[in-house]
């Protein structure tokens, strides 16, 4: 046998060993990250959370593969502040976004900027609700529509082009997210995708215009009606009688159960349509063979009230407003539930730890990585809901949420120096938040303990200089 005949098999063996021992693509290196953020989705507006009426097969399948957090609340239940909190891992009082359309303070860093510095390709697709465009906040790829508006014929800004596609804005952006995934799948560089839906937020006419074929899947008489729809608001702050949540609900016909059921049918129908658009994005991860190395975070920017306490909308510090669905799927994560108290503030530090990037000390969120790996530990003893942005006549409040209680301190004005009203609800015994315990002497020690969280937040967060 000649030398080259010996050399050939030897080279093949060397090459084979080299191929199997070295990463061939990014799926063997850093993980991809996808964050799916819906808009105004109640915690229980998905079948996996026990809702036997709503149709959400795509989200349910994701939930069946995920760590599901049953006690997730947002930092503040309003579009811009909630999104800014997720993007920066910091409260609105520190990052500058307390109102709709207010700007991040100079020097604030977003998740896209952190991941871009860590070598990630960054993409954003869907609803955007900050005045600074995503391209200036770390996103290389971006197609987005601003704030709220029509579902069809929406003005969309796509990589420098301004378009008005006739199809549903969420469908268009789902297709563009698929484009981004396909483009990145063949590259060695890992990617981060921030996919944000318009739905189930109402359109510009305060309606949920689902297709008739989708609505036909539901029956109005089967829609749930909240048990506290006739709340006379005794035991609650006086301003709630005239807040927009109440007056707008009356325009919708609340608290009449037929009006609530008709509204709920429309709300559920647009969520079903949204579910299909999201499913497109998730399917593409499988189609490209990268789902096993991709972490998917799914949550909403806030909840939504459908007649709870006779209210509509969000903002107010009650459970249906602040509590959201929160799922995480990815390598090493077992499908299970966790009752730990978590927040949308936790998304950024969790992702940074997942990708091996140092978590800055100034973040207010906590990494959930131990919980994703199976630990059943406590993340924090309490969540602070920072209801400081004025919207629709809501007065400023700081709210403490624990496993057992929800403690709401409403202030007369933004100075937070004079308390207007205190509310204390037992989270397990009073699901509908109807019985205010704040004036009952036996809860005095509980109030004093919860006040410590208020004091700590004012000292450590509200006094912080960005």
N, C-alpha and C positions, 0 to 999 in steps of 0.2 A: 504494500500500500504506500502510495506516494505521500509526501509531507502535506500537500494541499488537501489531500483526501482526509488526513487526520485533522488538519486545521479547521476544516469546514464544520464538522460536528462539534468541535471544541468551541468555536465562535458562537454557534447556535446555543450551546449550553450557557455560555457566559452571558449572551444577550438575553436569554430566557430568565436567568437568575436576576439580571439587572432589571428587567421589566417587572418582575413580580416583587422585587424588594423596594422599588422606588415608586412614589406616587405618580400615577399616570394623568390625573386630572385633579381638579379642586375638591372633588368629593372625598378625597383621601387626606385633605388638609383642613383648612378652616371651614366651619359650617356656613351655609347660607342662612339668611334670616328673612322671614316674611312676617310683617305685622299687618293684620287686617283689622281695620277700625270701622265699625258701623256707626250710624248716627241716630240717636234717640231710641235705641233698642232696650226695652225693659229687660230686666234680669230673666223673667220667666216668659219672654216672647220667643221661645224656642222649645221644641218638643222635648229635647234632652233634659230640660229643667223641670219636667213634670207637666208641661202644658199638653193636654190630650186633644186640643182642638187645632192648634196651629200646625202647618205643614212646612217643615224645614229639614228635608232629608239630607241635604249637603252638609249643613252645620252639624246635624246629629251624627253623621258619619265621622266628622272631624272630632266631635266630642267623645265618641266611642274610642278614639285613639289617643286621647289627651289627658293631661292632668287638669281636672276641672275645679276651679276655685268657687266655692259656694258663698263666700263672704267677701266679695270684691266691691269696693266703693271708689268713686272718683274723687279727686281733690276738690273739684267744684263742677256742678252739673250745668255747664254752659259751653257752647261750641268752642270758642276761641280759647278760653282759659283751660279747658280740659285737654285740648290738643297741645297747648303749650306745655302743660304739666307733663304729658307723656313724652313729648319731644326732648325736654330738658331734664326731666327727673326732679324738677323743683317747683315749689308752690308759686302761684301767681303773684303773691305779695313780694316774692324775691325775684322772679323772672320778668315781672312787669306787665303780665297779661291778666288783668282782672275783669276786663270788660270785653264785649264783642269788638273785634277789629283793633284792639290795642296792640302795641308793638312790644316785642321782646326788648329788654334792656340791652344796651351795648355790652358786648362781651359774653352774652349767653351762648352756650354751645348746644347744638342739637345732636340727636342720635346719629343723623346722617354725617355730620362733621366728625364725630368721634370715629365712626366706622370707616369713613373715607380715609382718615389719617391712619387707620389700621390696615389699609390696603383693600378695602371693599369697593366694588362698583355699587353706586347708590341710585335707587329709582323711586319715584313717587308718582302715583296714579290715582286720580279721583278728586274728592272734595278737599279744598284747601281753604282755611279760614283765618289766616294771618296776613297782615298787609304786606309783609316782606315775601316776595316770591320764593318758591322752593329752591330755585336755582341759586339763590343767594344764601341759602341755609344748608348747603352741603349736598344737594341732590344733583347728580350729573344728568340723569334722565328724568324728565318730568312732563306729564300731561295732566292738566287739572282744570277744574272749574271752580269759581270762587263763590263761597258762601252758599246761599240757597237760591233756587229758581225753578224753572220748568224742568221736568224730567226729559222732555223731548225737544230737540232743536236747541239745546243748551250751548252757550258760548264756551268753548273749550280751548285752552292754550296748550298747544302740543309742540314742544321743542321749537318755540319761536313762531309757529304758525297759529293763527286764530281761525277756528273752525266752528261750524254749527251742524254737527251730524244730526240726521233726522232720528236716529235710533236713541233708545234710552241712554242717558248719560252714564249710568252705571254699566250698561252693556258695552258701551264704547271703551270705557276705561278698563273694564275687565279684559277686553281684547288687547288693549295696549299693555296691560300687565303681562298677558300671555306672550306678547311680542318681546317684552323685556326678558322674561324667563328664558325663552328660546334663544335669544341672542347671547345671554350670559351662560347658558348651560354648556356650551362648547368651549368655554374659556377656562383657564386655570384660576382666574381671579374669582374669589367668592363674591356674592352679591347680597345686598339688603334691599328689600322692596317694601315700601309703605303704601298699602292699598286701602283707600278710604272711599266708602260709599256715601252717596247722597241719602239713600233710603235707610231706615224708614222715616227720615225727616219729611215733613210735609213739603209740598211744592209752594210756589209763590202765591198761590190762591188759597193757602191753608187747607189743601185737600190731599188725599192719597189716591192718585189716579191710576190704580191698577187696571189691567186689562179685564174686560168682562169675563173672559174665559178663566182667568185666575179667581175672580170673585165668585164664580159659579161653583168653585170647590168648597165654599163655605156657606153656612146657613146663619142668618142673623140671630135667630132664636137660640142658637147653640153658643153664642159668644158670652164670655164671663162678664159679670157686673160686680164691681168691688163692693164689699159689705159695708164700707164706710162712706158710700156715695152721698148719704144724707147728713154727713157731719155738720152740725150747726156751729162748729169752730169754738165752742165753749172750751176753756182750758188752753186756748191758743192765742197768739198775739192778735190784737184788734185789726192791724193793718191787712191781715189776710182776707178780710171781708171785701176789700176793694182792690186787691192785687190783681194783676192781669190774669194770672192763672185761674182766678175765680170768674172774672167778668167775661173772659174769652170762652170759658167753659159754658157759661150761661148762653152765649151766642150760639154755641153748638147744640143747645137743648139739654145740657146736663142740669140736674141729676136724673132726668127721666131715663129709665133703663133702656127704652127702645132707642133713644138717641145715642146712648153709650154703646149699645150693641151694634148699631149701624156703623158707628165710627170705628169700633174695634174690628169689624169685618174688613173695612178698608185698610186699616193698619196691618192686620195680619196678611192681607193679600199682597201688599207691597213687600212685606218681609219674605213671603214665599217667592216672589220674583227676584228679590235680592239674593236669596239663597241659591237660585240657579246661576246668577252671575258669579257669585263667589265660588261656586262649584267648578266653574270653568278654570279659574285660576288654580285651584287645588289639583284638578285633574292634570294640568300641564306639568306640575312637579312630578307626578307619576309618569307621565308620558316621556319626560326627558330623563327619567331614571335617577333623579336627584332628591326625591322625597326623603330617602333614608339619611341624607346628610343636610336636611333643612329643618330648622326650627320654625314653627308657625305659631304666632301669637294671635289670638282672636279675642276682641273685646269691643265695647261700645264707648262712645265719648260721654254718655250719661244715660239714665233711664228715661222714663216717660210716664206721666200720669194720665190714665184713661178713666177719669171720674173718681179717683181716689180723693177722699175728703171734698168731693165736688170740684176738683181741680182738673186742669189740663196742663200740658207742658212739663217743665222741669225746674231747675234753679233752686226751688225750695228744698230745705234740708231733710225731707222725709224719705223713707226707704225706697219707694218706687222711683224717686228722682235720682238718688245717689248710687243705688246699687245696680251693678251691671254684670252681664255674662263675661267670663274670663276663662279662656282655655289656652293651654300650651301643649303642642305636640312636637316631638323631635327625638333624635337618637338618645337612648338611655332613659326615656321618660315612659313610665308605665301608665296605662290607662287607669285612673283612679280619681278620687275626690279628695279635696282638702278644705277644711273649715277654717283655715288660718285667715286672719284679717289681712287682706292685701289691697293694694291701691294701684291705679294707673301710673302713679309715680314710680312704681317698682319695675316697670318695663325696661327702662334704660339701664339701671344698674345690673339687672339680670342679664341682659344681652351683652353688656360689656364683660361680665364675668364669663359668660358662655364662650366668647371669642378670645378670651385671654388678654383682655385689655384692662389696665388699672382703673378701678372705680374711683372717681374724684371724691374728695372728702366733703365737698359742698353740696352733694346730691341729697335730697330729702327722702328719696325712695330707698328701699332695701332690696338686695338681691334675693330672688326666690330660688336660686340654684339648689340649695339643700332640699327644698320641698320638691323640686322637679326630679331630684335623684331619689326621692322616696321617704325623706324624713317627715315626721309628723310634728315638727317643732313649731313653736310660736314665732311669728315674724315680728310682731309688736303687740303690746297689750291693748292698744287703742289706735284708731285712725282719727285724724283731725280733718274734718270737712271745712274748707275755708270759703264760706259763702260771703265774700266781701265785695263782689262785683254787683253793682246795681243794675237790675234788669226787670222791667215790668212792674216796678214799684216795690220789689222785695227789699226788706231792710237787711243791713249787714248782720251776719251771724258767724259764730264759731261753734261747730258741733263736734262732739266727741262720740265716737261709735266704738263700743266694746262688744264682746260676745253677748253680754247680758243687757246692756243699756244703750239708749241713744239720748244724749244730753244736748239740748239746743239752747244756746245763749244768744238771744237777739238783742242788738244794741240800737240805741236811738239814732246814731249817725256813724259815719266812717271813722270818727276819732276813737271809737271803741272804749270810751271812758265811762259811759252811763248805760247800765243794763236796762232794757225795756221789758224783757220777759224771759222767763226760764221754763223749759219743758223737759220732762224726763219720762221716757217710755221704756217699758220692759220689752226687750227685743223678742223674747220667746213667748212670754205670757200674753203680750198685747201686740200681735202681728199687725193689726190695722192702725196702731198708734192713735188710739182714741182716749186713753186714760192717762192724763198728765199727773205724774206722781211727785212733781217738784215741791209741792206745798205740804206733803205728808211727812210728819216729823220722823217717822221710822226710816226715811231715806236721807236724813240729814248727813250722816257719815258718808253715804254714797256720793252725795253732791259734793262734799268737801274733797273726796278723792278725785272725782272727775274734774273739779275746778283746777287741780294741780296740772292737768294736761293743758287746760286753757292757758294757765300762767306760763307754762313751759313753752308753749307755741308762741305766745306773745314775746317772750324774752329771747328765744332762740331763732325764730323765723321772722316774725314781724319787725324785729329790730335789725335784721340783717341788712347790710348794705351790699347791693349787687356789685 
